[in-house]
Amino acid sequence: MPPSTTPIAGSTNYYTIISTGTVTHPYGTQVSRKVTATVKTGAKDASKFKYGIETTGALKTSGGIDIVPADSWKQNSTLDFSDLFGVTKAQMQAGATHSYTDSNFGAPIDGITWVEAPLGFTIGNLPYSSGVLVINGDVHFSGNLVFDGIIYVIGKLTMTGTITANGGVLAESGAELTKLSGNVTINYDVDKITAALDPVASLTKQIVSWREI
């Protein structure tokens, strides 16, 4: 029987897990034991993601760009990956649901998706995607994409396609210019950000207590 997981009332990162194991003796008798454990996951704080798009360099927009709310952007910012996510980049990469390089990048994109692109690359059309997408390298979104969650680029970000991003987009690119053109819509959505952080919080889970019941 798979274990059951139940959030503890009044808490955002404590859960009760109940697991039952059964052993059958050679003479046919079954013995079962049930264990309950309290597990603490890492903290998640969607309020740290304050903008629809936030960049460390300047932000340049042209064409049909729609940022909702209209003031939900910040340029020349200071981004601290570990503070935002509660884990280091190495922990995020090690715990990724999907790991790609620029040469094999594709679907699925959900949970935590980490992309290594040291030479930079271009992303064309993609199916609906969600979660946390981290791209370690320069990236150019040139196709059609609908994304729910957090896009975090460690490098230069360019968007020229038909893109709808619901949640938050962040570009840690030093002083490099972030360019948005084409038909790009960025909707700042705390609920989408919160949902995207769920698998990230689980990367640092620990057992607080357990007992046999």
C-alpha positions in Angstrom: 0.0 0.0 0.0 1.5 3.4 -0.9 2.0 5.8 1.9 -0.6 8.6 2.5 0.5 12.2 2.9 -1.6 14.8 4.7 -0.7 18.5 5.4 -0.8 19.4 9.0 -3.5 22.0 9.7 -2.2 25.5 10.2 1.2 24.8 8.5 2.5 25.3 5.0 5.5 22.9 5.1 4.7 20.2 7.7 3.1 16.9 6.6 2.0 13.7 8.2 3.0 10.5 6.3 1.5 7.1 7.2 3.0 4.0 5.7 1.9 0.4 6.3 4.1 -2.7 5.6 3.0 -6.3 5.6 5.1 -9.5 5.8 3.8 -13.0 5.2 5.5 -15.7 7.2 6.3 -19.1 5.4 3.4 -20.7 7.3 0.9 -18.1 6.0 0.5 -15.7 8.9 0.7 -12.0 8.0 2.2 -9.4 10.2 1.6 -5.7 9.5 3.2 -2.6 11.0 2.1 1.0 10.5 4.4 3.9 10.9 3.6 7.6 11.0 6.2 10.3 10.4 6.1 14.1 10.5 8.0 15.6 7.6 9.1 19.2 7.2 9.8 20.5 3.7 11.7 23.6 2.9 9.9 27.0 3.2 8.4 28.5 0.1 7.6 32.2 -0.1 5.9 33.3 -3.3 6.0 36.9 -2.0 9.7 37.1 -2.8 8.7 37.0 -6.5 7.4 40.6 -6.7 7.1 41.2 -10.4 5.9 39.7 -13.6 9.4 40.3 -15.0 12.5 41.2 -13.1 16.0 41.7 -14.6 19.5 42.5 -13.4 20.2 44.5 -16.5 18.1 47.0 -18.4 14.7 45.9 -19.9 13.8 46.9 -23.5 10.3 46.3 -24.9 8.9 46.9 -28.3 5.9 45.7 -30.3 2.9 44.1 -28.7 4.2 43.7 -25.2 1.6 43.4 -22.4 2.8 43.2 -18.8 -0.1 42.8 -16.3 -0.3 44.7 -14.0 1.4 47.5 -16.1 3.9 48.3 -13.3 4.8 44.7 -12.6 8.3 44.9 -13.8 11.7 45.9 -12.4 15.1 46.4 -14.2 18.6 46.7 -12.9 17.6 44.6 -9.9 19.6 42.3 -7.7 18.6 38.7 -7.8 19.6 36.1 -5.2 18.7 32.6 -6.4 19.1 30.9 -3.0 17.0 33.6 -1.2 14.2 33.4 -3.8 13.9 29.6 -4.0 15.3 28.5 -0.6 17.8 26.2 -2.3 21.1 26.7 -4.1 21.5 26.3 -7.9 23.3 23.1 -7.4 20.4 21.7 -5.2 17.9 22.8 -7.8 19.8 21.1 -10.7 20.4 17.9 -8.7 16.7 17.7 -7.8 15.3 18.6 -11.2 12.4 16.6 -12.6 13.8 17.0 -16.1 17.4 17.8 -17.1 18.2 18.9 -20.6 21.0 20.5 -22.6 20.6 22.9 -25.5 20.9 20.0 -27.9 18.1 17.8 -26.5 15.8 20.3 -25.0 12.1 19.6 -25.4 8.9 18.4 -23.7 7.9 17.6 -21.1 8.5 20.8 -19.1 6.9 20.6 -15.7 7.9 20.2 -12.0 11.5 21.5 -12.1 13.2 21.7 -15.5 16.9 22.5 -15.7 18.6 23.3 -19.0 22.3 23.6 -19.4 23.1 25.9 -22.4 26.7 27.2 -22.1 26.7 28.4 -25.7 23.2 29.8 -25.7 20.3 28.5 -27.8 16.9 29.4 -29.3 13.6 27.9 -28.2 10.9 27.6 -30.9 7.4 26.3 -30.5 6.6 24.3 -27.4 3.5 22.7 -25.9 1.9 24.1 -22.8 4.5 24.0 -20.0 4.6 24.7 -16.3 6.6 24.6 -13.0 10.0 26.1 -12.6 12.1 26.4 -15.8 15.8 27.3 -15.1 18.0 28.0 -18.2 21.7 28.2 -17.4 22.8 30.2 -20.5 21.6 32.8 -23.0 18.2 32.0 -24.5 16.0 33.4 -27.2 12.3 32.4 -27.1 11.2 32.8 -30.7 8.1 30.5 -31.1 4.8 29.9 -29.5 4.7 29.2 -25.7 2.2 29.3 -22.9 3.9 28.8 -19.5 2.5 28.8 -16.0 5.0 29.2 -13.2 8.5 30.7 -13.0 11.0 31.1 -15.8 14.5 31.9 -14.4 17.3 32.6 -16.9 20.9 32.7 -15.8 22.1 34.6 -18.9 20.8 36.9 -21.5 17.0 36.7 -22.2 15.4 37.6 -25.5 11.7 37.0 -26.3 10.4 37.7 -29.8 7.7 35.0 -30.2 4.1 34.7 -29.3 4.4 34.0 -25.6 2.1 34.0 -22.6 3.9 33.6 -19.2 1.6 33.4 -16.2 3.6 33.8 -13.0 7.1 35.4 -13.0 10.0 35.7 -15.4 13.5 36.6 -14.0 16.7 37.2 -15.9 20.0 37.0 -14.0 22.2 38.4 -16.7 24.5 40.9 -15.1 24.3 44.1 -17.1 23.1 42.4 -20.3 20.0 43.9 -21.9 16.8 41.9 -21.7 14.7 42.3 -24.9 11.0 41.7 -25.3 9.3 42.2 -28.7 6.7 40.4 -30.8 3.5 39.3 -29.0 4.6 38.7 -25.4 2.2 38.8 -22.5 3.5 38.5 -18.9 0.8 38.1 -16.3 2.1 38.4 -12.7 0.3 35.6 -10.9 1.1 34.7 -7.3 -1.0 31.5 -7.4 1.0 30.2 -10.4 4.2 31.1 -8.6 3.1 29.3 -5.4 2.2 26.2 -7.3 5.5 26.2 -9.1 7.4 26.3 -5.8 5.8 23.1 -4.4 8.4 20.7 -5.9 11.2 23.1 -4.9 10.2 23.0 -1.3 10.3 19.2 -1.3 14.0 19.3 -2.2 15.0 20.0 1.4 12.5 17.8 3.2 13.5 16.1 6.5 11.9 13.7 9.0 11.1 15.6 12.2 9.6 12.6 14.2 8.2 9.1 13.6 6.5 6.4 15.6 4.8 3.1 15.2 1.0 3.2 15.5 
